[in-house]
Amino acid sequence: MTSTTTLAGRGTGSAHTDRTEEEERRLLTAAVRSLLRQPVPLPGSGGTAERWDRLRAAAADDVVVARLVEAHLDADAILAELGQERPRRGEWWGVWAAEPPSPRVTATPEGDRWLLSGAKAWCSGTGLCTHALLTADTDDGVALFAVDLRGDDVRGEPSTWRAAGMRRSSTGTVHLDRVTARRVGSHADYLDRPGFWHGGAGVAACWVGGAERVARTLRQAVERRPEAHALAHLGAVDAALAGARWVLDAAARELDEAPTSRRAAQVRTMRVRAVAEQAVTTTVDHVGRALGATPLCLDGDHAAAVADVTVYVRQSHAERDLEGLGRLLVGELPQ
């Protein structure tokens, strides 16, 4: 990845309404692959702040591109942490670990390999990714597998996505028919890593960048016409986003100082995500109140940015996550 300035010139610029679906897909693919060619520090390597800042900058240009790049970087970090072979140049990885009641994927051992069959829902990058880490059922419980998606035994179902937000993420259901896979680890190996939480903070960096993209429309409007109420809204947005950036920077320093502490990683990431979510909510609310319906109705890029970040931030579990943070903190409170 590159600096913020360069990223702004390489992204898709969100979604213009006069582009065909094929054109949007081509631009999205080019933007993602451009970023994947550039090395990014692993979490806890001493360069975590740079990693998250690059994700934030990418999302400030195009949150869908950033979301797909973040998944690839997360797959790389997972494989590195578990001592597995990391992605090769030219590969594009997804992380497909949603576990709804149905549909399911079943993994069956056959000699020294595993065969995966079934359907996996909520797969972002369907038809775009070359590889994925995905969870599947085994006789011993859920496990994590690495899969090459380029064979005829993998089929992406036409997207049933109905929302405007994150529409270009190509999120759908993937069907697998006895697909050869490499077992990476157990479900516990995946979930119990400190890196599971490090990855969650990387997602929060993308949320903040997505909010910055929304805020850009307000700033441009205020520069043209510095009306008092609009200036107040801009001030509120700036304070919220500056606070979120500072939290990300502080969290990155903490992580690099103690990258293997799972409990610290969990508390830190839950705090970061709560702050980032609130920054997104504050930004979308104030920009909407300042500018009214006009940019949402007449500016396709702005409308897409609002829709994209609104859907993306709902990966947060809201009050459930705040409850979880509170429960973690109870043990730290003096009796």
N, C-alpha and C positions, 0 to 999 in steps of 0.2 A: 504494500500500500504506500501511498504517498502523502504529502502534506495536505492540509485542508484546502489550500488554493488549488492544487492539482486535482484533487478529488472532485471539486466542484465543476471542473471542466470535462470530467470523464464519465460522470454518471448519466443516467437516462433523463435527468431533470424531471422526474416523476412521470405522470401519465398524461400526455396530450390527447385530447378527445378525438383529434383528426388522424391519429395513427391507427393502422390496422393491428390486429392481434399479432400477426406475424412480425410486423415491424417492432412492436413493443418487446416481443420475445427476443428478437435479434439484438436489440439495444441492451436489454437486461443481461443477456448472456455475455455480451462483450464487456459490459461494465463489471460484472462479477469476475470474469476470467482475468481482466486487467488487474484487479486487486489481488486475486489469488496468486499471481506470479511474483508478488513481492513478499519477502520474509517478514514475519511478525513475531515478536518475542512471546515465549510461553508464559502463562501465569506463574508468578513466583520466581521468575528467572532474573529479577532485577529490572525488568523492563515492562512491568505490568501497567504502569501509567501510560506508557507509549501505546501498548496494545489497546487499552480501552479508549484512549484519545483517538486512535485511528478508526475504531469502530464508531465512535460518536461522530467523527467528521464524515465518515461514509454515510451515516444515517441522516446527517444534516443536508446531504445532497439528495439521497434517495433511500428511504427507510427499507424498502423491499430489497434492494441490492444489499444493504447492510445486514438484513436479517439472514440472507442466504450465505453471505460471507462469514457471518458469526457462526453459523452452524458448521461450516467447513473447518474453521479455526478451532471450534470446540471438539470436533472429531479428532483433529490432530493432537490437541491437548490430552484427550482421553487416551488415545493410543500411546502417547508418550508416557503418561503417568502409569499405565498398566504394563509398560515394557514391551509393547507390540510394535510391529513394523508401521511406520508412519506413512501418510499419503505421499505419493510420488508426484513429480512435476507433471502438470497437465491433467491430474485427476481433480474431480469436484465431488466433495463428500457432503452428505447430509447426516443428521442424527435423528432417527425415527424411533422414538422410545415411548410414544403415547401408548397407554394400556387401557383402552376402553373395554367394556365387557365383551363386545363383538365389533368387528370381526377380529380373528386372532390368527397368528402365525405359529405353526408347530415346527420344531426342530427335531430331526431324527438322526441319530448317529449311524453312519455306514462306513465301517472300517476306520480309517484315520481322518474322515471328513464328516461334515454335517450337511444334511439336506433340509431346506426350508420350504414349507408349503403353506398356503393360506393367503390371507389378505391383511395388509397393514394400513390403517387409516391415519389421517392427519400427517401425510408425508409432504412437507414443503420441498420444492425442487423436483417434483415428479416429472419425469421426462427430460430433466436438465442435468441432474446429478449423475456422475458415472459410478459412484460407490456410495454406500451408506453403512452406518452403524445402526443396527436395529435390534430390538428386543423380541424374543420368541419363547414360546413355551417348550420346556423339556420335561422329562420324567422327574427331574430334581428341582423343578421350578423354573422361573423365568431366567434367561441368560442373555448375554449381549453377543452379537455376531457381526462380523464384517462381511459385506456382500458386494460383489461386482454386479452392477445393474445392467450391463451392456449386452447380456445374452437374450435370446428369444424366449427364455423361460421366465422373464420378468416383464410384466405388462402393467402400464399405468392406466387406470380407469379415467375416462374423461371427467374433468373436474365438475363436481356438483356445487362448487362455491357460488354462493348467491350474493354475498356482501360486496360492496364496492371496495372496502378496506382490504388491503393485502391481496387483491385479486390477482396481481401479476406474480405472486409467489408460487404459482403452480402447485397449490396444495390439494392433494387428492388421495385416493386409495391405490395402493400398489398390490398387485396380485403376483404371487410367487408359486412356481410349479417345480418342485424338487430342485431348488436352486442351491448349488454348492456354496457353502459358507465356512468361514473361519471363526471358531469360538474365541472371543476376546476375553470373556470373564463372566462371572455370575452376576445376577442382578445386584447383589450386595457389593460386589467389586465396583459396579458402576455407581450405585447410589451412595456408598459409604466413603467414597474418596473425598478428600478436601477439595479436589478439583471440580466435583459436582457443583459445589457452591461457588467456586471461582467463576465457573461458566455462567452461573446465574447473574453475577455482577456484570459480566460482559454484555448480557442481554439488556441490563439496565442502562448501560452506556449507550446502547442503540436507542433506547426509549428517549434519553435526553437529547440525542442528536435529532431524532424525529421531531421533538418539540421545538428545537431550534429552527428547523425548517419551517414549521408553522409560524413561529415568531417573526421570521424574516418578512413576511407579508405585512405585519403590523409595523415593523420598523420602516419599511419602504413607504408605507402610507403616512406615517408620522413625519418622515423627512420631507414629504411633499407638502403636508399641511399639519403643522405642529399644534393641533387643537388641544386644549387643556385636559379634557377627559381622556383622550387618546394617549397623551403623554403619561398620565397616571397609570393607565393600563400597561403601557410599555415599561414603566418603572417596576410594576408588580411582576411582570414577566421576566424582566432582567434579573431581579432579585432572586426569583425562584430558580432560574436556570444557573445563575452564578453559584448559588448554594449547592445545587446538584453537582456541578462540576467540581467544586471544592471537596465535596464528600467523596466523589470518585477518586480524586487525587490522594486524599488522606487514606482511603481504603486501599489503594494500590500500594502505598508505602507500607502500611501495616502488613499487607499480604506478603510483600517481598521480604519483610523482616521475619515472618513466621509462616512460611508457606505450607507446612505440614500439619498445622493444628486444625483439626476438623471442626471442633466446637467454635473456635474463634472465627473460622471461615463462615460457618452457618450464621452466627450472630451478625457478623459484619455484612454479609450479603443481604440478609433480611432487612437490615437498616438501610443499606444502599438502595435496595429495590423500593422500599417504602418512600424514601426521599425522592427517588426518580419518578415514581408513579405520581406523587403529589405535584411534582414540577410539571409533568405532562398535563395533569388535570387543570392546574392553575393556568398554564399557557393556553390551552385550547379554550378554556372559559373566558379568559380576559381578551384574547384575540377576537373571539366571536362577539363579545359584548362591545368591543371597540369598533369593529368594522361592520357588524350586522351581517345580513344575508348575502350582500353583493358578491364578495369574493368566493363564497361557497357555491354560488349559482353561476358566476360568470368567469371565474378563474379556475380552469381545470386542474392546473398543477397544485394550487392551494387546496382545492377541495379534495384531491387525491391524497395530499400530505396529511390533512386532518383525518380522513377516513383510515388511512394506513396506520397512523400512530394510535388512533383510538382502538382499533382492533388489536394491534400488537401489544399494547400495554395491558390488555385483558389476560395476557399470560400470567399476570399477577393474580393471586387468589384473594386480594383485598383484605377484608377483616379477618379471614381465616389465617392469612400470613401474619397479620398483626397479633392475633391471638397466639400463634406459634412463637413469635418473638417474645411476647410477654411471658409465656410459660418457660422459655429458656432463661429469662432474666430472673424469675422467682428464686432460682437456686443461688443467684448472685447477691440477692438482697440480704441485708443484715437481719438476723432473727430477733 
